[in-house]
Structure formats: C-alpha cells, structure tokens
C-alpha cells in the first residue's frame, strides 16, 4: 500500500529521509503481524500426565472400570437366534482413561420374561482421559483409534489364540458406542464437543457400526443408575422372582462420587422439603423401584485432594501446624496424623450441624438426600482399593477397621513405608504416587461415608465390594448394556449444564483438575499472544510521533 494516496493533494510529498523511517515502521509492524498470525494458528497443548502418545494397559478379560443425553437408545447387535452369542461394545470414557468393553450375551429366556445373560467383558484401557485432550482435540481421536485397533485385533484373532474368531465383515454389524463421564463433564462445553467430534470421526472409520449420536456424554444420574443396575444384576437382586434386597452403591472415582440407592419408605415419606429431581423411577422388566441418585463432581479422590489442599483455611493451618494428611518425611510440612486429617476435612465434608440444609435431610454440600436407615450398601472403586491396601476389605466393620489402619499408617515415617514397599514382590509393589495418597484416602473415605452420606458404623450394613460374583467386577458399563437390552429402565434426562457449572467453579476455586490446567495453559498462551499486539501498538505510536515531527 502506498501511503501517499491517503495524503491531501496540497500536502508536499515526503522526502526520502521522511520515507525511510516510515518504511522501517511498516516493515516492523508487518513482521510482528506475521508472528502474531503464526502464534494464533498454533494450538496450545494441554498438560499431560504422561507422554502425548496414548499408553495401553495390559489386556484384562474381567476388567474393573471406573454426551448430550438424548432419547436415542443404544443399539446392540441383535441378529441371529436368541440362543446365539451376540456382542455389545461400549467405550467408557472416564477421567483417567478410556476403556473399551466387549460384552458377550445371550437371551434365551426373553419370551418368558427372564433377564439376558451377560458374560464377563473383555476390555482394554488407554490413557490419558479424553478431558486431557481439551486443548488438542485431534489427539482424542487418535487415542480412540488405537483402542479400537487393539479390540479388533482381539475379536478377529483365532479362538485357539484366545480371540473371538470373528470376521471383519461381521464386525461391521456390531454397533459401538462411547459414553463419557466426569472427565468431559468437567471441561467447557465447547471443548467437550470438539473432543467428541474428533472421537466421532475416528469411530466412523472403525469398521464397526456407528452413528455420530452414539458418542455422547452421559449425566451423573445415568452413571449412578447404571452402576446400581450393574451391582444388583450381579447380585441377582433384579431377577423377576428374586427376594434379595437391592444394594445401595457408594462409588468413588478420581473426579466424582456417585450415591445411588432405593430409600426406605419412611425416608421418602418425610414431611420436609424434598428435591424430586434426585429421585428417579426405575423399571426392570416387571419390577419397579424409586431410586435416589446424585453425582458429586469434584468430590472424587484426586480432585478432593486438590480441593482440600487449596482451601484457604488449610493452607494457613499447614503453615502453623504442618500437614496431617501425609506421612512424616514425605514433605517438609508433612506431620502425619489421621485424627487431625479427619478433622481438617471439615473444609470439604462438613458436619451436618455446621451447615444449613434447605431440605428434610442433606448429604454433602447441602444436597438433598433421603436419610439412610437400614439399607445395605456396597462401597466400590476407591473405597474398595483403599480398604484392600490396608487389608480391612473383608472386615465385618470395615469403617472402624479402616480408621485404626489409617491411624497407624499416617503416623509412620515415609522412608519406612517406602522400605516396606520395596520388600514386596515387584509385581505387588504400589506406585509411590499411590502410597502417598493412602493416609488422605483413609481419612477421606471414612469421613465421606460417615459424615457425608450418614453411613455410621453399626447403623447399617456397609461392605466394600469389587466382585459380587467371582471374576465379575462391578462397572457401570454393564448396567448400560442391561439398560439397552431390556429397554430404557428410566426416563432419559440430563443434568450436564448443572454438573459442568458446579465442577468448573470448583476447579477454578481450587486450581484442581484438568480444566484448571487447561485454563492455566490458555492464560499463558494468551499472555504470549499479547506481546506482539502490544509491540504493534508501541511501534505505530512511535511512528506517528516521528511522522508528525518530520512533517512540521
């Protein structure tokens, strides 16, 4: 562009001395704009817990697992006779990784009103979770492609080589679905949708039967009900002629917790205010239950640690007293004291009398919860893993046993804990990152069950559980398959907006979780982008000053 065109005709043409600084100014501005554009086109990479390439866990034939909800029912392979084996494939996209489940099933008793027989799943897990790809969504598709490749390899391998012996042609008739949970619920909606679009692109090329709406985020309520279905299906409590009492499920993952159970009639007949959005009617064939279910996003073990550590009162107390939630010697501030750690968790799980409950009865965070009376409960996932480490998972009163074990562990020196771990067989050693969590986890698990949910020792039957049937661990994906086969067991609903809002706010306050990491990376990237913008403004300002002085 020639600047002289913008000058009035009466104004004298600039001399070569005047043109020189102008050309230099234009050259500088142009160079900085080019840099700015290149930076704008680059994608900031989300921080990863490991390398950017997906890591695959060992293949597990009986593996334990940890949107936009719509009216469309998940489709399962239905070709062939009811006596023949069919397959249901669901990818559980959780906060720490994505696990593909290949469930074989038969349904010979369909005509007589019996439940389908769903066999143990073959599964493979890939890390990291999809939410860690929030700022680089194309990587999510690559992760899922690798997962699918490994699954197809197993399904087409000869039966003699521990495969299924299926042909590639037959795979094209088997529907594949991806259902994402707390991880994608915890990031911004536009980020989650970008990740899902990348995943949908990958699944369309998978060789399985797929429609784009089959990759979605399920609500916390759906996840809770599916977990309840899975546990009670394995306990044979859902059978049409069963007299077995259903089990409530307290589930703690890394990012969220779910509480789902069938409250007693006396709890539901309370005269106070009730939040009916937490109650859902569930129908399994000819039987019906009214369930309470709620998903606590941000209260899973990993995010609860972050939430607790960043609470202002805790930060101030650590400076004065040291941190009681980690063994002495782990960190210069670690003092290891179970009782004090349990007490300090008031910041995350407060005593009921210290908060105002707007309902007849409340659980954690002033959320409505029918008071638990004599309902039997199974505590699963991190409740189980923590108890299993301390060897109290089979104790008749595991809550009290876990407290005793936690007191002993928290007071032990970190060097002694490491030394004992090194004495174990290599394949039975715990990761150091897990060892350091057990003091906090023991205190947090007991506080959540007792103070948060109201499951006090001796008041009700609370059992930590992993496999109600040998080789059949509880996972919500099994419940999702059952929901699909027998028809939707509950009305389709979604609480994604509320879930996302609460978790994003929690992460911003605590500085925890993938979302907080993503925000930090974004802020750094925007700060870098601001540098050339400011430079352009300064150069232009200086240029106009020079032009003004030379034109006088």
C-alpha positions as CSV (number, residue, x, y, z in Angstrom):
1,X,0.0,0.0,0.0
2,X,1.3,3.5,-0.9
3,X,0.8,5.9,2.0
4,X,0.9,8.9,-0.4
5,X,-2.6,8.0,-1.7
6,X,-4.1,9.0,1.6
7,X,-2.4,12.4,1.7
8,X,-4.2,15.5,0.6
9,X,-3.0,16.8,-2.8
10,X,-1.9,20.1,-1.3
11,X,0.5,18.4,1.1
12,X,4.1,18.2,-0.2
13,X,5.3,14.7,-1.0
14,X,7.6,13.3,1.7
15,X,11.3,13.3,1.2
16,X,13.5,10.2,1.1
17,X,14.6,11.0,4.7
18,X,10.9,11.1,5.7
19,X,10.0,7.9,3.8
20,X,12.8,5.9,5.4
21,X,11.5,5.7,9.0
22,X,8.0,5.1,7.6
23,X,9.2,2.1,5.6
24,X,11.0,0.8,8.6
25,X,7.9,1.2,10.7
26,X,5.8,-0.6,8.2
27,X,8.4,-3.4,7.9
28,X,8.4,-3.8,11.7
29,X,4.7,-3.8,12.0
30,X,4.3,-6.3,9.2
31,X,6.9,-8.7,10.7
32,X,5.2,-8.6,14.1
33,X,1.8,-9.2,12.5
34,X,3.2,-12.3,10.7
35,X,4.5,-13.6,14.0
36,X,1.1,-12.9,15.6
37,X,-0.8,-14.8,12.9
38,X,1.6,-17.8,13.2
39,X,1.0,-17.9,17.0
40,X,-2.7,-17.6,16.6
41,X,-2.7,-20.6,14.3
42,X,-0.7,-22.7,16.8
43,X,-2.7,-24.9,19.3
44,X,-1.7,-24.6,22.9
45,X,-1.1,-28.2,24.2
46,X,-2.9,-29.3,27.3
47,X,-0.6,-30.5,30.1
48,X,-0.4,-34.3,30.1
49,X,0.2,-36.6,32.9
50,X,2.5,-38.7,30.7
51,X,3.7,-38.6,27.1
52,X,1.4,-37.4,24.4
53,X,1.1,-40.8,22.9
54,X,-1.7,-43.0,24.5
55,X,-0.5,-45.6,26.9
56,X,-2.2,-49.0,26.7
57,X,-2.8,-51.1,29.9
58,X,-2.4,-54.9,29.9
59,X,-5.4,-56.7,28.3
60,X,-7.9,-57.7,31.0
61,X,-10.7,-60.2,30.3
62,X,-12.5,-59.3,33.5
63,X,-11.5,-55.7,33.9
64,X,-12.9,-53.3,36.5
65,X,-13.8,-49.8,35.3
66,X,-14.4,-46.9,36.9
67,X,-22.9,-36.7,25.9
68,X,-25.7,-34.5,25.2
69,X,-28.2,-37.1,26.5
70,X,-30.9,-37.8,24.0
71,X,-33.8,-40.1,23.5
72,X,-31.9,-42.4,21.2
73,X,-31.4,-45.9,22.6
74,X,-28.0,-47.5,22.4
75,X,-28.1,-50.2,19.7
76,X,-26.8,-53.7,20.3
77,X,-26.1,-56.5,17.9
78,X,-29.4,-58.3,17.6
79,X,-29.0,-60.5,14.5
80,X,-29.3,-64.3,15.0
81,X,-31.3,-66.5,17.3
82,X,-31.8,-65.6,21.0
83,X,-29.7,-68.6,21.9
84,X,-26.7,-67.4,19.9
85,X,-24.0,-65.3,21.3
86,X,-24.1,-61.6,20.4
87,X,-21.9,-58.7,21.4
88,X,-22.4,-55.3,23.0
89,X,-19.4,-52.8,22.7
90,X,-19.3,-49.7,24.9
91,X,-16.3,-47.4,25.5
92,X,-16.3,-46.0,29.0
93,X,-14.5,-42.6,28.6
94,X,-13.6,-41.7,32.1
95,X,-11.4,-39.0,33.7
96,X,-8.2,-41.1,33.8
97,X,-8.6,-43.0,30.6
98,X,-10.9,-44.7,28.1
99,X,-11.8,-48.4,28.4
100,X,-13.5,-50.5,25.7
101,X,-15.8,-53.2,26.9
102,X,-16.8,-56.1,24.7
103,X,-19.7,-57.9,26.4
104,X,-20.9,-61.2,25.1
105,X,-24.6,-62.0,25.9
106,X,-27.4,-64.4,25.2
107,X,-31.1,-64.1,25.9
108,X,-32.8,-67.5,25.6
109,X,-35.3,-66.6,28.3
110,X,-36.6,-63.4,26.7
111,X,-40.0,-64.8,25.9
112,X,-40.5,-66.0,29.4
113,X,-39.6,-62.6,31.0
114,X,-36.1,-63.5,32.2
115,X,-33.2,-61.2,32.1
116,X,-30.4,-61.6,29.5
117,X,-27.3,-63.5,30.4
118,X,-24.4,-61.0,30.0
119,X,-21.0,-62.6,30.2
120,X,-17.7,-61.2,31.5
121,X,-16.3,-58.4,29.4
122,X,-13.0,-58.3,27.5
123,X,-11.5,-54.8,28.0
124,X,-8.5,-52.7,27.2
125,X,-7.8,-49.2,28.6
126,X,-5.9,-46.4,27.0
127,X,-4.5,-43.3,28.9
128,X,-4.9,-40.4,29.4
129,X,-8.6,-39.5,29.7
130,X,-10.3,-37.6,26.9
131,X,-10.6,-34.4,29.0
132,X,-6.8,-34.1,29.0
133,X,-7.1,-33.5,25.2
134,X,-9.3,-30.5,25.7
135,X,-6.8,-28.1,24.0
136,X,-5.7,-30.6,21.4
137,X,-8.9,-32.5,20.4
138,X,-7.4,-34.3,17.4
139,X,-5.4,-36.4,19.8
140,X,-8.6,-37.8,21.3
141,X,-9.5,-39.4,18.0
142,X,-6.0,-40.9,17.8
143,X,-6.4,-42.4,21.3
144,X,-9.7,-44.0,20.5
145,X,-8.4,-45.3,17.1
146,X,-5.6,-47.1,18.9
147,X,-8.1,-48.6,21.4
148,X,-10.4,-49.8,18.6
149,X,-7.4,-51.3,16.7
150,X,-6.5,-53.4,19.7
151,X,-10.1,-54.5,20.2
152,X,-10.4,-55.6,16.6
153,X,-7.2,-57.5,16.8
154,X,-8.7,-59.5,19.7
155,X,-12.1,-60.0,18.1
156,X,-10.6,-61.3,14.8
157,X,-7.9,-63.5,16.4
158,X,-8.5,-67.2,16.2
159,X,-10.3,-68.8,19.1
160,X,-7.3,-71.1,19.6
161,X,-5.2,-68.0,20.3
162,X,-7.7,-66.6,22.8
163,X,-9.6,-64.5,20.3
164,X,-13.2,-64.5,19.2
165,X,-12.6,-65.7,15.7
166,X,-14.9,-63.1,14.1
167,X,-14.5,-61.9,10.5
168,X,-14.0,-58.3,9.6
169,X,-17.4,-58.4,7.8
170,X,-19.2,-59.5,11.0
171,X,-17.6,-56.6,12.9
172,X,-19.4,-54.1,10.6
173,X,-22.7,-55.4,12.0
174,X,-21.8,-54.8,15.7
175,X,-22.6,-51.3,17.0
176,X,-20.0,-49.5,19.0
177,X,-20.8,-46.7,21.5
178,X,-18.8,-44.3,23.5
179,X,-20.2,-42.8,26.8
180,X,-18.2,-40.2,28.5
181,X,-18.4,-39.4,32.2
182,X,-17.0,-37.0,34.8
183,X,-13.9,-36.0,32.7
184,X,-15.7,-34.5,29.8
185,X,-18.4,-33.1,32.1
186,X,-15.8,-31.2,33.9
187,X,-14.5,-29.1,31.0
188,X,-16.1,-26.4,29.0
189,X,-18.9,-27.5,26.7
190,X,-17.3,-26.3,23.5
191,X,-14.1,-28.1,24.4
192,X,-16.0,-31.3,25.2
193,X,-17.9,-31.1,21.9
194,X,-14.6,-30.6,19.9
195,X,-13.2,-33.7,21.6
196,X,-16.4,-35.7,20.8
197,X,-16.3,-34.6,17.2
198,X,-12.7,-35.9,16.9
199,X,-13.8,-39.2,18.5
200,X,-16.8,-39.5,16.2
201,X,-14.6,-39.1,13.2
202,X,-12.4,-41.9,14.4
203,X,-15.3,-44.2,15.2
204,X,-16.8,-43.7,11.8
205,X,-13.7,-45.2,10.4
206,X,-13.5,-48.0,13.0
207,X,-15.1,-50.8,10.9
208,X,-17.9,-51.2,13.4
209,X,-21.5,-50.0,13.0
210,X,-21.6,-46.4,14.3
211,X,-23.7,-43.3,14.2
212,X,-22.4,-39.9,15.4
213,X,-25.0,-39.6,18.1
214,X,-23.7,-42.8,19.7
215,X,-20.7,-41.0,21.1
216,X,-22.1,-38.8,23.9
217,X,-21.7,-37.6,27.5
218,X,-23.9,-39.3,30.0
219,X,-25.2,-37.4,33.0
220,X,-24.1,-38.2,36.5
221,X,-27.6,-39.5,37.2
222,X,-27.4,-42.0,34.4
223,X,-23.9,-43.1,35.6
224,X,-25.2,-43.7,39.1
225,X,-28.2,-45.7,37.9
226,X,-26.1,-47.8,35.6
227,X,-23.8,-48.6,38.5
228,X,-26.7,-49.6,40.6
229,X,-28.0,-51.8,37.8
230,X,-24.6,-53.5,37.4
231,X,-24.2,-54.3,41.1
232,X,-27.7,-55.6,41.6
233,X,-27.7,-57.6,38.4
234,X,-24.6,-59.4,39.6
235,X,-26.2,-59.9,43.0
236,X,-29.3,-61.4,41.3
237,X,-31.5,-58.9,43.0
238,X,-33.2,-57.8,39.8
239,X,-34.5,-61.2,38.7
240,X,-38.3,-61.3,38.4
241,X,-38.7,-63.8,41.2
242,X,-35.8,-62.6,43.5
243,X,-36.5,-61.8,47.1
244,X,-32.9,-60.4,47.5
245,X,-32.9,-56.8,48.9
246,X,-31.2,-54.4,46.5
247,X,-27.8,-52.9,47.4
248,X,-27.2,-49.2,47.6
249,X,-24.0,-48.1,45.8
250,X,-21.4,-45.6,47.1
251,X,-18.9,-45.2,44.3
252,X,-15.7,-43.0,44.5
253,X,-13.7,-42.4,41.3
254,X,-10.9,-40.0,40.7
255,X,-13.1,-37.0,39.7
256,X,-16.5,-37.7,41.1
257,X,-18.6,-39.8,43.5
258,X,-22.0,-41.3,43.0
259,X,-24.5,-42.3,45.6
260,X,-27.5,-44.4,44.4
261,X,-29.9,-46.5,46.4
262,X,-33.6,-47.3,47.0
263,X,-34.5,-45.3,50.1
264,X,-36.8,-46.9,52.7
265,X,-40.5,-45.9,52.5
266,X,-40.2,-44.0,55.8
267,X,-37.3,-41.8,54.4
268,X,-39.4,-41.0,51.3
269,X,-42.4,-40.1,53.4
270,X,-40.6,-37.3,55.3
271,X,-42.6,-34.2,55.8
272,X,-39.9,-31.7,55.0
273,X,-38.8,-30.3,51.6
274,X,-37.8,-32.9,49.0
275,X,-35.8,-32.4,45.8
276,X,-37.7,-34.6,43.4
277,X,-35.1,-34.1,40.7
278,X,-32.8,-36.5,42.7
279,X,-35.4,-39.3,42.6
280,X,-36.0,-41.5,39.5
281,X,-38.4,-44.3,38.8
282,X,-36.6,-47.4,37.5
283,X,-38.3,-50.3,35.9
284,X,-36.6,-53.6,35.2
285,X,-39.0,-55.8,33.2
286,X,-41.9,-56.3,35.6
287,X,-40.3,-54.8,38.7
288,X,-40.1,-51.2,39.8
289,X,-38.0,-49.1,42.3
290,X,-37.8,-45.4,43.2
291,X,-34.1,-44.6,43.4
292,X,-32.2,-41.7,44.8
293,X,-29.1,-40.8,42.8
294,X,-26.7,-38.0,42.8
295,X,-23.2,-37.5,41.3
296,X,-20.8,-35.3,43.2
297,X,-18.5,-33.8,40.6
298,X,-15.2,-32.7,42.1
299,X,-15.5,-35.0,45.1
300,X,-13.6,-37.9,43.6
301,X,-10.4,-38.9,45.4
302,X,-8.0,-36.9,43.1
303,X,-10.0,-33.7,42.9
304,X,-10.9,-33.9,46.6
305,X,-7.2,-33.8,47.5
306,X,-6.7,-30.8,45.3
307,X,-9.8,-29.1,46.7
308,X,-8.6,-29.7,50.3
309,X,-5.0,-28.6,49.7
310,X,-6.1,-25.3,48.2
311,X,-8.7,-24.4,50.8
312,X,-7.5,-21.1,52.4
313,X,-8.0,-22.3,56.0
314,X,-6.0,-25.5,55.3
315,X,-3.2,-23.5,53.6
316,X,-2.9,-21.3,56.7
317,X,-3.1,-24.2,59.1
318,X,-0.4,-26.1,57.3
319,X,2.0,-23.1,57.8
320,X,1.3,-23.3,61.5
321,X,0.8,-27.0,62.3
322,X,2.1,-28.9,59.3
323,X,0.1,-31.2,57.0
324,X,-1.5,-34.1,58.9
325,X,-2.8,-35.9,55.7
326,X,0.6,-37.1,54.6
327,X,3.2,-39.3,56.3
328,X,6.1,-37.6,58.2
329,X,9.1,-37.1,56.0
330,X,7.2,-37.1,52.7
331,X,7.4,-33.3,52.6
332,X,8.9,-30.8,54.9
333,X,5.4,-29.8,56.1
334,X,4.1,-33.4,56.5
335,X,3.4,-34.4,60.1
336,X,1.0,-37.4,59.5
337,X,-1.9,-37.5,62.0
338,X,-5.1,-39.4,61.0
339,X,-7.3,-37.7,63.6
340,X,-6.3,-34.2,62.6
341,X,-6.6,-35.0,58.9
342,X,-10.1,-36.3,59.5
343,X,-10.9,-33.1,61.4
344,X,-9.4,-30.9,58.8
345,X,-11.7,-32.4,56.1
346,X,-14.4,-30.3,57.6
347,X,-13.5,-27.9,54.8
348,X,-14.6,-30.5,52.2
349,X,-17.2,-32.6,54.0
350,X,-18.6,-30.6,56.9
351,X,-20.6,-31.9,59.8
352,X,-24.3,-31.7,59.2
353,X,-24.9,-29.4,62.2
354,X,-22.4,-26.9,60.8
355,X,-24.3,-26.2,57.6
356,X,-27.8,-25.1,56.7
357,X,-29.9,-27.8,55.0
358,X,-32.8,-26.4,52.9
359,X,-34.3,-29.9,52.7
360,X,-35.7,-32.6,55.0
361,X,-32.2,-34.1,55.1
362,X,-28.9,-33.3,53.3
363,X,-25.8,-35.1,52.2
364,X,-22.6,-33.4,51.2
365,X,-22.6,-29.8,50.0
366,X,-26.2,-29.2,51.2
367,X,-27.5,-31.6,48.5
368,X,-30.8,-33.3,49.2
369,X,-30.5,-36.9,50.3
370,X,-33.1,-39.2,52.0
371,X,-31.8,-40.2,55.4
372,X,-30.2,-43.7,55.2
373,X,-31.7,-46.1,57.8
374,X,-31.2,-49.8,57.4
375,X,-30.5,-50.0,53.7
376,X,-27.5,-52.3,52.8
377,X,-24.7,-50.7,50.9
378,X,-21.7,-51.7,48.8
379,X,-18.8,-49.2,48.7
380,X,-16.8,-49.6,45.5
381,X,-13.9,-48.3,43.4
382,X,-11.6,-46.1,45.6
383,X,-13.4,-47.2,48.7
384,X,-12.5,-50.7,47.9
385,X,-8.9,-50.0,46.7
386,X,-8.1,-48.1,49.9
387,X,-9.6,-50.8,52.2
388,X,-7.9,-53.6,50.2
389,X,-4.4,-51.9,50.6
390,X,-4.9,-51.9,54.4
391,X,-6.3,-55.4,54.4
392,X,-9.6,-54.5,56.0
393,X,-11.8,-55.0,53.0
394,X,-13.3,-58.2,54.5
395,X,-13.6,-56.9,58.0
396,X,-17.2,-57.1,59.4
397,X,-17.0,-53.4,60.4
398,X,-14.6,-52.1,57.9
399,X,-15.2,-48.4,58.8
400,X,-13.7,-48.8,62.3
401,X,-11.0,-51.1,60.9
402,X,-10.1,-48.6,58.3
403,X,-9.8,-45.8,60.9
404,X,-7.4,-48.0,63.0
405,X,-5.3,-48.8,60.0
406,X,-5.3,-45.2,58.9
407,X,-4.1,-44.0,62.3
408,X,-1.1,-46.4,62.1
409,X,-0.3,-45.6,58.5
410,X,-0.4,-41.8,58.8
411,X,2.0,-41.8,61.7
412,X,4.6,-44.0,60.0
413,X,7.7,-42.4,58.5
414,X,7.7,-42.1,54.8
415,X,11.1,-43.7,54.5
416,X,9.8,-46.8,56.4
417,X,6.7,-47.0,54.1
418,X,9.0,-47.0,51.0
419,X,11.3,-49.6,52.5
420,X,8.4,-52.0,53.3
421,X,7.1,-51.5,49.8
422,X,10.4,-52.4,48.3
423,X,10.4,-55.7,50.2
424,X,7.3,-56.9,48.3
425,X,7.4,-58.8,45.1
426,X,7.9,-56.5,42.2
427,X,4.5,-57.2,40.7
428,X,2.8,-56.4,44.0
429,X,4.5,-53.1,44.8
430,X,2.5,-49.9,44.9
431,X,3.4,-46.8,42.9
432,X,4.9,-44.1,45.1
433,X,2.2,-41.8,43.9
434,X,-0.4,-44.2,45.3
435,X,1.5,-44.8,48.6
436,X,1.4,-41.1,49.4
437,X,-2.4,-40.9,49.0
438,X,-3.4,-43.7,51.4
439,X,-3.3,-41.5,54.6
440,X,-5.6,-38.9,53.0
441,X,-7.7,-41.6,51.3
442,X,-8.3,-43.5,54.6
443,X,-9.4,-40.3,56.3
444,X,-11.4,-39.0,53.4
445,X,-13.2,-42.4,52.7
446,X,-14.3,-42.8,56.3
447,X,-15.4,-39.2,56.6
448,X,-17.4,-39.3,53.3
449,X,-19.3,-42.5,54.3
450,X,-19.9,-41.4,57.9
451,X,-20.3,-37.7,57.9
452,X,-21.2,-37.1,54.2
453,X,-23.6,-40.0,53.5
454,X,-24.6,-40.8,57.1
455,X,-23.4,-44.5,56.9
456,X,-22.3,-44.8,60.5
457,X,-20.8,-48.0,61.9
458,X,-23.4,-50.4,63.3
459,X,-26.2,-48.4,61.8
460,X,-26.4,-50.2,58.5
461,X,-24.6,-52.9,56.5
462,X,-21.8,-51.3,54.6
463,X,-19.5,-53.6,52.7
464,X,-16.6,-52.7,50.4
465,X,-17.0,-54.7,47.2
466,X,-15.3,-55.4,43.9
467,X,-16.6,-58.7,42.6
468,X,-20.0,-59.8,43.9
469,X,-19.5,-62.8,41.6
470,X,-16.0,-64.2,41.1
471,X,-14.4,-62.7,38.0
472,X,-17.3,-60.2,37.6
473,X,-16.3,-56.8,38.9
474,X,-18.9,-54.0,39.2
475,X,-18.8,-51.4,36.4
476,X,-21.5,-49.0,35.2
477,X,-20.9,-50.1,31.6
478,X,-22.5,-53.5,32.4
479,X,-25.5,-51.6,33.7
480,X,-25.6,-49.5,30.5
481,X,-25.7,-52.7,28.4
482,X,-28.6,-54.1,30.5
483,X,-30.5,-50.8,30.2
484,X,-30.1,-51.1,26.4
485,X,-31.1,-54.7,26.1
486,X,-34.3,-54.6,28.2
487,X,-35.3,-51.1,27.1
488,X,-34.7,-47.8,28.9
489,X,-35.2,-48.5,32.6
490,X,-35.7,-44.8,33.4
491,X,-36.7,-41.6,31.7
492,X,-33.9,-40.0,29.7
493,X,-32.8,-36.8,31.3
494,X,-29.7,-34.7,31.6
495,X,-28.1,-32.5,34.2
496,X,-25.0,-31.8,32.2
497,X,-25.2,-28.0,32.5
498,X,-25.5,-28.0,36.3
499,X,-22.8,-30.6,36.6
500,X,-20.4,-28.7,34.4
501,X,-21.1,-25.4,36.1
502,X,-20.5,-26.8,39.6
503,X,-17.3,-28.5,38.6
504,X,-15.8,-25.6,36.6
505,X,-16.5,-23.3,39.6
506,X,-14.9,-25.9,42.0
507,X,-11.8,-26.2,39.8
508,X,-11.4,-22.5,39.4
509,X,-11.6,-22.0,43.2
510,X,-9.3,-25.0,44.0
511,X,-7.0,-24.8,41.0
512,X,-7.5,-28.5,40.5
513,X,-8.4,-30.9,37.7
514,X,-7.8,-30.9,34.0
515,X,-10.0,-27.9,33.5
516,X,-7.9,-25.8,35.8
517,X,-4.7,-27.0,34.0
518,X,-6.3,-26.1,30.7
519,X,-7.2,-22.6,31.9
520,X,-3.7,-22.1,33.1
521,X,-2.2,-23.1,29.8
522,X,-4.7,-20.9,28.0
523,X,-3.8,-17.9,30.1
524,X,-0.1,-18.4,29.4
525,X,-0.8,-18.7,25.7
526,X,-2.9,-15.6,25.7
527,X,-0.2,-13.7,27.6
528,X,2.3,-14.7,24.9
529,X,-0.1,-13.6,22.2
530,X,-0.4,-10.2,23.9
531,X,3.3,-9.5,23.4
532,X,3.2,-8.9,19.6
533,X,-0.1,-7.0,19.9
534,X,1.5,-4.6,22.4
535,X,4.6,-4.3,20.2
536,X,2.5,-3.3,17.2
537,X,0.7,-0.6,19.2
538,X,4.0,0.8,20.5
539,X,5.7,0.9,17.1
540,X,2.7,2.5,15.4
541,X,2.6,5.1,18.2
542,X,6.3,5.9,17.8
543,X,6.0,6.0,14.0
544,X,3.2,8.6,14.2
545,X,5.2,10.7,16.5
546,X,8.2,10.7,14.0
547,X,5.9,11.4,11.1
548,X,4.3,14.3,13.0
549,X,7.7,15.8,13.9
550,X,9.1,15.5,10.3
551,X,6.0,16.9,8.7
552,X,6.1,20.1,10.7
